[in-house]
């Protein structure tokens, strides 16, 4: 039986509750809402908002329409769990609770159950038609979904400020319904004119980005697609720095953005020592050297080849770009931090970095990607603290797994002997500060000063929390040892992408990229990179 009910109306000039913005869900506003500026009274008199509210988990769905009616073929249960039952309306795709299969109710014509993963991919292609027209400035007469149209408008408003250091990637991810990596990367590539310059097929590019986003594990609190989008946005900020902007070639920019988007692709949520001591097949495949970074690179190349994104380029050029992409991603290995930092410091001391030299430009791209990868402590406190909580959650989850299986608990992963504040202070002191101090020497700009300023303030804030913990607890934990943050592994030379490629075919990772079987019991945990 078909059931209809009227949703309550919420004026668009009413401030949105903070608890709504802090939760993952579909949020949509008119472009004149208070979130992006003062409302236009003429628009407010004509356009009203509506709110759909599920009391079971305090999640809200804001919709901008004149009159909203929800038609359900399976009925409505206000206390129901899981996916909403109104699968027959346009905005059904914008809110789901899990990756489980969405099974339509009786009377819903469908060939069968559709997995959440496949549904998101199909919808991303559908949204591509709309977003690509917007990016090209071409108006469209028949929008596919009225709510998609509103979403893209709000995301576009945020993208106008994508070059600002306080860009809120969490809010942007909510406004794009979890598609922050796809939309942000596509926008930046298009903004640089790289699609036309390299004659990239937009459908192939969009498919590649969708597959990249899907191959990040959404269950990882830290190493997920939102982290990749955040790193990509930071990389964009660095590419705009005067020294780089006037020296980098279009190929450098393309590689830098793609490396940022794929640098943690298919991250399992556990660190390299965990993979080694559990004799994981990836550790054996890459001989315990830059295991995760090699896997990220090979996975990225596998998707490039699967989508044929560079198939129109000469074969030699395509292989060269794959090799350089690997060199950038391998530089994010935290165990090689001192190696790269020492080389960077030596260049600065001797003042012999010449960005007209291709190898020097590539080295600066490596350093920029390293900075972008660990820039969370340099963000404003409200953003930095959220990232700290997420990475600590991964650390402690890995430690719990190691305890469960009676393995030696990795450094920083024991929730009994480590606190979030002490982990962050140690990470800032031994890893972040030295790197960003040298980056500030190289690029002494307002952005560098802003990042170092936030870093100092955030470190002081964590120090205050440590003092509070000390006053309430007789046992105060000291900041972690520097060795914990730069656990060494066998050295990897710059020629490794070539030698590794000879040892194992790159395509081997495409069949094992998701690691579903291997990580069912160990979905989370982390490395800080």
Buried (B, 14 or more C-beta within 10 A) or exposed (E): EEEEEEBEEBEBBEEBEEEBBEBBBBBBBBBBBEBBEEBBEEBBEEBBBBBBBBEEEEBBBBBBBEEBEBEBBBEEEEEEEEBBBBBBBBBBBBBBBEBEBBEBBEEEEEEEEBEBBEBBBEBBEEBBEBBBBBBEEEEEEEBEBBBBBBBBBBBBBBBEEBBEBEBBBBBBBBBBBBBBBBBBBBBBBBBBEBBEEBEBBBEBBBBBBBBBBBBBBBEBBBBBBBBBBBBBBBBBBBBEBEBBEEBBEEBBBBBBBBBBBBBBBBBBBBBBBBBBEBEBEBBEBBBBBBBBBBBBBBBBBBBBBBBEBBEEBEEEEBBEBBBBBBBBBBBBBBBBBBBBBEEBBEBBEEEEBEBEEEEBBBBBBBBBBBBBBBBBBBBBBEBBBBBBEBBBBBBBBBBBBBBEEEBEBBBBBBBEBBBBBBBBBBBBBBBBBBBBBBBBEBBEBEBBEBBBEBBBEBBEBBBEBBEEBEEEEEEEBEBBEBEBBBBEBEEBEEEBBBEBBEEEEBEEBBEBBBBEEBBEEBBBBBBBB
